[in-house]
């Protein structure tokens, strides 16, 4: 789904009203109809059900008036609180307030949160207090009303956005409504996918209010979410007569003393993602243990440094292995040994196959960032926040806007696909298009999770996906594998190896019948 900022949504609304000549009153009516449908889903039967509506003085409150009218017409019993005076309501919101009053529905002007009553008998709260245009800290009566909503214990349906959440960044503006459902207009707001706002939205429904596509296209939206149905269409299929040599071959350069787990996780994630063959290039003194640990992975002992990391003397052997490989994955657990970093820097300009660079591979490049301009092979970089800052020469990006801008900037500067790992993970390429992941959970904040992702992206690259598509598929399924594990055992005990074991189920859940074995 495409996402919008508050500014972009205002522009789309303006074109729809002024240029497409769609009255704002019609847009408000359609918005209210969409929210009312969600309320019906939540309550099942509206007859006699008490619904408390908290409305602001602006257009968000106007939507709330429409919802109250439609639910009343369907048999519900609305109780409407207006935070402000009726004389302060303007425009389309005023028209819908008057329509509601003409039905005989009382609208109580709320001057003190202590005057709120009737919540004990209600079945649902509709939050129509604040829209996406709010940026300041929520204080006073508004904050008190939000507190009462949250303390009520009732199901909450937010109109367009939970009141108090910044729609661009996901920040909480002092306090906010915790919604069970959010019915948002036309497009999800960008802040819905960034924490802490992401936890306040609840189940999200997008309401079609009839904005024309040309009004959207003129806004040139560049940020979208990654959805399961898109991934299902892109997971590679195997021919019935496929053999391992046709399913992709990956060379993994990873591991050092004390960091063999990273090499193992990356290599197994490649295979679990569907690639046919993997060779792990490992420091020679660590080879024996990796042969025992990795039954399905071929290993190649390579010359090592005194610190038992890959040495510069392994360069020729690695180049020979690259003639066999379709894809290279480099970096997990390589160490920061100066000679290993020099090996990485000498290897990169010689590459011709698609390459995923992670962890210590990125750290080696950070010492000579301009080296990326000399790489002719397609690259996927997978930095976390600190690595991205070092690669870009900036402070660690924190806010949603800064994170998106930093990801796009790095991708454009070096003509790569950049996967900014985090909650959520952000992907960008040199066209400026941004993809926000929608899977994953806090249990994935565990050592080795990034190594699994590196292997998954490399595995999908080896099966023929373009770098951007391999990154999107890998990131989505990586998060879903984490979700599969969390559903079984919770967040606390989730470890990276569990995620490797859940990759197959994540693919099966996404692809459905496509993942079933073929009958002869």
Secondary structure, 3 states (H helix, E strand, C coil): CEEECHHHHHHHHHHHHHHCCCCHHHHHHHHHHHHHHHHHHHHCCCCCCEEEEEECCCHHHHHHHHHHHHHHHCCCEEEEEECCCHHHCCHHHHHHHHHHHHCCCCEEECCCHHHCCCHHHCCEEEEECCCCCCCCCCCHHHHHHHHHHHHCCCCEEEECCCCCECCCCCCECCCCCCCCEEEEECCEEHHHHCCCHHHCCCEEEEECCCCCHHHHHCCCCCEEECCHHHHHHHCCCCCCCCCHHHCCEEEEECCCCCCHHHHHHHHHHHHHCCCCEEEEEEEHHHHHHHHHHCCCCEEEEECECCCCCECHHHHHHHHHHHCCCCEEEECCCCCCCHHHHHHHHHHHCCCCCEEEECHHHHHHHHCCHHHHHHCCCCEEECCCHHHHHHHHCCCCCCCHHHHHHHHHHHHHHHCCEEEECCCCCEEECCCCCEEECCCCCHHHCCCCHHHHHHHHHHHHHHCCCCHHHHHHHHHHHHHHHHHHHHHHHCCCCCCHHHHHHHHHHHHHHHHHHHHCCCCC
